[in-house]
Amino acid sequence: MATRLLANLLVYSSAAIVRACGQAYRQALTNASKSGVAHEAMQNVKSGSRRMISEPEARQILGVTEKSSWDEVLQKYDTLFERNAKNGSFYVQSKVHRAKECLEAAYQKKPEGITTST
């Protein structure tokens, strides 16, 4: 008898939890559609676009100046990327990577291009 009661309690409580999760998910979808988050996310997926950062912002993230050489940029990038890979955040690591991509494009546009000293 006690086993049967315990089994019924387990079945009914798990059903209630499943219903509550379903309602929470539906409410989250409703909230996302009201705020436009879902639409913006779908637009980003469709276009495959990434938010590009500006060159001054990229220099600030990496801590380099306009007069810094490409070697200095790479050294700062490697240091910050590895430091955040070990005990930092993925968000900061991705910002560092985007900053390097932005500066790479900027250095390629310069007349001297990307130069590395050997």
Sine and cosine of phi, psi and omega as CSV:
sin_phi,cos_phi,sin_psi,cos_psi,sin_omega,cos_omega
0.00,0.00,-0.72,0.70,0.01,-1.00
-0.91,0.42,-0.57,0.82,0.02,-1.00
-0.91,0.42,-0.65,0.76,-0.01,-1.00
-0.92,0.40,-0.67,0.74,0.03,-1.00
-0.89,0.46,-0.67,0.74,0.03,-1.00
-0.89,0.45,-0.66,0.76,0.02,-1.00
-0.91,0.42,-0.68,0.73,0.03,-1.00
-0.89,0.45,-0.68,0.74,0.03,-1.00
-0.87,0.50,-0.67,0.74,0.01,-1.00
-0.91,0.42,-0.69,0.72,-0.01,-1.00
-0.91,0.42,-0.74,0.67,-0.04,-1.00
-0.92,0.39,-0.63,0.78,0.01,-1.00
-0.93,0.36,-0.61,0.79,0.04,-1.00
-0.93,0.37,-0.58,0.82,0.06,-1.00
-0.91,0.42,-0.65,0.76,0.02,-1.00
-0.90,0.43,-0.63,0.77,0.02,-1.00
-0.91,0.41,-0.66,0.75,0.02,-1.00
-0.90,0.44,-0.69,0.72,0.03,-1.00
-0.89,0.46,-0.67,0.74,0.00,-1.00
-0.90,0.43,-0.65,0.76,0.04,-1.00
-0.90,0.43,-0.65,0.76,0.04,-1.00
-0.89,0.46,-0.68,0.73,0.03,-1.00
-0.91,0.41,-0.64,0.77,0.02,-1.00
-0.90,0.44,-0.65,0.76,0.01,-1.00
-0.91,0.42,-0.71,0.71,0.03,-1.00
-0.88,0.47,-0.64,0.77,0.02,-1.00
-0.92,0.40,-0.61,0.79,0.04,-1.00
-0.90,0.43,-0.65,0.76,0.05,-1.00
-0.90,0.43,-0.65,0.76,0.03,-1.00
-0.90,0.44,-0.72,0.70,0.01,-1.00
-0.89,0.46,-0.64,0.76,0.00,-1.00
-0.91,0.41,-0.64,0.77,-0.01,-1.00
-0.94,0.33,-0.53,0.85,0.04,-1.00
-0.93,0.36,-0.61,0.79,-0.05,-1.00
-1.00,0.07,-0.19,0.98,0.01,-1.00
1.00,0.05,0.05,1.00,-0.02,-1.00
-0.90,0.43,-0.68,0.73,-0.03,-1.00
-0.90,0.44,-0.67,0.74,0.00,-1.00
-0.90,0.44,-0.69,0.72,0.02,-1.00
-0.89,0.45,-0.66,0.76,0.01,-1.00
-0.90,0.44,-0.66,0.75,0.02,-1.00
-0.92,0.39,-0.61,0.80,0.05,-1.00
-0.89,0.45,-0.65,0.76,0.02,-1.00
-0.92,0.40,-0.60,0.80,0.02,-1.00
-0.93,0.37,-0.69,0.73,-0.03,-1.00
-0.90,0.43,-0.72,0.69,-0.07,-1.00
-0.99,0.13,-0.32,0.95,-0.02,-1.00
0.93,0.38,0.35,0.94,-0.08,-1.00
-1.00,0.07,0.49,-0.87,0.11,-0.99
-0.86,-0.52,0.54,-0.84,0.03,-1.00
-0.96,0.28,0.88,-0.47,0.04,-1.00
-0.99,0.11,0.58,-0.81,0.03,-1.00
-0.99,-0.16,0.36,-0.93,-0.02,-1.00
-0.98,0.18,0.33,-0.95,-0.01,-1.00
-0.89,0.45,-0.68,0.73,0.06,-1.00
-0.88,0.48,-0.62,0.79,0.04,-1.00
-0.91,0.41,-0.64,0.76,0.02,-1.00
-0.90,0.44,-0.66,0.75,0.03,-1.00
-0.91,0.42,-0.60,0.80,0.02,-1.00
-0.92,0.38,-0.65,0.76,0.00,-1.00
-0.88,0.48,-0.71,0.70,-0.05,-1.00
-1.00,0.09,-0.24,0.97,0.02,-1.00
0.96,0.29,0.65,0.76,0.03,-1.00
-0.85,-0.53,0.31,-0.95,0.02,-1.00
-0.96,-0.27,0.04,-1.00,0.02,-1.00
-0.93,0.38,-0.40,0.92,-0.03,-1.00
-1.00,0.01,-0.03,1.00,-0.02,-1.00
-0.93,0.36,0.59,-0.81,0.04,-1.00
-0.99,0.17,0.24,-0.97,0.02,-1.00
-0.89,0.45,-0.55,0.83,0.05,-1.00
-0.88,0.47,-0.66,0.75,0.03,-1.00
-0.91,0.42,-0.64,0.76,0.03,-1.00
-0.88,0.47,-0.72,0.69,0.00,-1.00
-0.90,0.44,-0.62,0.79,0.01,-1.00
-0.90,0.43,-0.71,0.70,0.04,-1.00
-0.89,0.46,-0.68,0.74,0.01,-1.00
-0.86,0.50,-0.77,0.64,-0.02,-1.00
-0.85,0.52,-0.70,0.71,-0.02,-1.00
-0.88,0.47,-0.78,0.62,-0.05,-1.00
-0.92,0.38,-0.63,0.78,-0.03,-1.00
-0.91,0.42,-0.72,0.69,-0.01,-1.00
-0.92,0.39,-0.64,0.77,0.00,-1.00
-0.88,0.48,-0.66,0.76,0.00,-1.00
-0.98,0.19,-0.36,0.93,0.07,-1.00
-0.94,0.34,-0.57,0.82,-0.06,-1.00
-0.98,0.19,-0.79,0.61,-0.09,-1.00
-0.60,-0.80,0.47,0.88,0.02,-1.00
-0.93,-0.37,-0.40,-0.92,-0.02,-1.00
-0.94,-0.35,0.47,-0.88,0.04,-1.00
-0.91,0.42,-0.56,0.83,0.00,-1.00
-0.88,0.47,-0.75,0.66,0.00,-1.00
-0.90,0.43,-0.63,0.77,0.02,-1.00
-0.88,0.47,-0.65,0.76,0.01,-1.00
-0.94,0.34,-0.56,0.83,0.07,-1.00
-0.90,0.43,-0.64,0.77,0.03,-1.00
-0.89,0.45,-0.68,0.74,0.00,-1.00
-0.91,0.42,-0.69,0.72,0.02,-1.00
-0.90,0.44,-0.60,0.80,0.03,-1.00
-0.89,0.45,-0.67,0.74,0.02,-1.00
-0.90,0.43,-0.67,0.75,0.02,-1.00
-0.87,0.49,-0.69,0.73,0.00,-1.00
-0.89,0.46,-0.73,0.69,-0.02,-1.00
-0.94,0.35,-0.52,0.86,0.06,-1.00
-0.88,0.47,-0.70,0.72,0.04,-1.00
-0.90,0.44,-0.63,0.78,0.00,-1.00
-0.92,0.39,-0.65,0.76,-0.01,-1.00
-0.95,0.33,-0.49,0.87,0.04,-1.00
-0.95,0.32,-0.48,0.88,0.01,-1.00
-0.97,0.24,-0.41,0.91,-0.01,-1.00
-0.92,0.39,0.47,-0.88,-0.01,-1.00
-0.86,0.50,-0.58,0.81,-0.03,-1.00
-0.99,0.13,-0.23,0.97,0.05,-1.00
0.93,0.36,-0.21,-0.98,0.04,-1.00
-1.00,0.06,0.88,-0.48,0.03,-1.00
-0.87,-0.50,0.63,-0.77,0.07,-1.00
-0.83,-0.55,0.67,-0.74,0.00,-1.00
-1.00,0.01,0.65,-0.76,-0.02,-1.00
-0.89,-0.45,0.00,0.00,0.00,0.00
